[in-house]
Amino acid sequence: MKTNFLKSALMTLIIAGAATMISCSDDDNGNTPITVSEDELVGSIDGSKTLDPAITYTITGPVIVEEGGVLNIPAGTMIKAKKGFNNYILVLQGGKINVNGTASNPVTMTADIENAEPGHWGGLVINGRAPLSGGTIGSTEISSAHQYGGNNPNDSSGSITYLILAYTGARSSADVEHNGLTLNGVGSGTVIENIYIPYGADDGVEFFGGSVNVKNLLVVDSDDDMFDFTQGYTGTLENAYGIWQNGYTSTESDPRGIEADGNLDGNFPDQDGQSNFTVKNVTFDLRLAAATDGDVQNLTNKMQDVIKIRRGAKVNITNALVKGSGTVIDLIDFTDGKGTGNPTSTINLTSALSPSQILGKQINPTEGFPGAQIESGNAGCPTSIFAWTNYSF
C-alpha cells in the first residue's frame, strides 16, 4: 500500500480532438452524445456527459467528474491514456460514473501505445461519502481539496460493469502512486462488478475505507498487492482471482495477495470502526519459478505473504486457495510493528503449494489466532466468470 493521492484540476472538459465534429444531439435522457471521429478527453465534467462508443478517446490530463456531474460510458467504448501520473479519471464526492460494459462488449481503459509498461497512466479513482475509521474525513497528500469519507454507508458513486483497466499505476515518487482501481470511502450504493485489471503498478485494487461491495475481479501481474484494504473498509469482495504470470517480477519490497490494515498506515490504532470486511472465493495463482532458501531475501520473485492482516484489521475470508509453482514467505501473517491483526479474524485457506515453496510459516504467529486455518478442499474463485476477458487460464 502506498499513501493515497490525487491531483487537483480545475478545468473545463475539453472535447477538442484532431477531427471535425460531425453531430451532437440530445438522447432520450437529455444527455449529449459526443460524435466526433477521435477525441481528447481531459478536464472537468459538471453536467451529464455520455461518450460515443464509435470514438477512441485519449486521456491527456486529469479527467475530473465534479460533484453533481455524471460520466456515462457505453459498452464497447475504448479510452486510451497518454503516459504520465496526471493522466487519470477521478470521480469526486457527489459525482457519478456509469461504465455500462457487457460481457460481449466491455469498456476498455488502457495505454495509448503498444507494448506499454505497468505504470503508464493513473487509472480510475472514486471518492465517496461512506465512513472511514474514526469517523474521519480523508484527504489526499497532493491535494486536500479532494476529500473522501463521510457518514453515508449507502452512498452511490454510480455503476461499473465489465471494465478493463490496463497498464495503470503511474507514480510521481516512490510513495505517491496510483493503483488500478482506487476506492476512497465508496458506499454500498455503488455497483462494481466484472472488472479486469492487468499489468498495473502498485496494487490491483485498494479500498480506503467505505462499504462498497465488489464482485468478479481479476487482477494479473499487479506490481505490489493484488487486493489491498485499509482505513476502516467494511464491505465484501466476492469472487477475486489474482495471478502472477511466468516471468513476473515485482519492484516492491513486500508484494502480497491480500494486505489489510485496520486504519490508515497503522497510525490510528485507537480509532473506532477499524477495517472489518469479508472476502468470499479468492484464488492466488503464482505461476513463477520456484525460489530457494538461499534466495529468501529477494522479494522481487516471490510473494511476501499470501494473506497479511495487521494493524487492527478484522477479516472473514472463506474459500481461499493458493496454488502454482511460485514461492511465498508466509501463507497467513498477522504480525506488524504497528500492531497485529484482530485475533477474532477468521481465514480458511487451502494451500496447493509444496512445503519447499513456503519459506517461512503457514500461520505467523503460530498461536493467538485460532480462526486462521489451513485446510484442504477449497476451490477458490471460479474461472468461468472471467470468460469475457479472453484471459487464458
ABEGO torsion letter per residue (X at the ends): XBBBBBBBBBBBBBBBBABBBABBBBBAAGBBBBBBABBBBBEBBABBBBBBAABBBBBAEBBBBBBGBBBBBBBGBBBBBBBEAABBBBBBBGBBBBBABBAABBBBBBBABBGBBBGABAEBBBBBABBBBGGBBBBBAABAABBBEEABAABBAEBBBGBBBBGBGBBABAABBBBABBBBGBBAABBBBGBBBBGBBEBABBBBEEABBBBGBBBBGBABBABBBBGGBABBBBGBBBBBBBGBBBABABBBABBBBABBGGABAABBGBBBBBBBGBBBBBABBBBBAAAAABAAABBABABBBBGGBBBBBBGBBBBEABBBBBABBABBAAEBBBAABBBBBBBABBAAABABBABOBABGBAABBBBBGBAEBBAAAAAAAGBBX
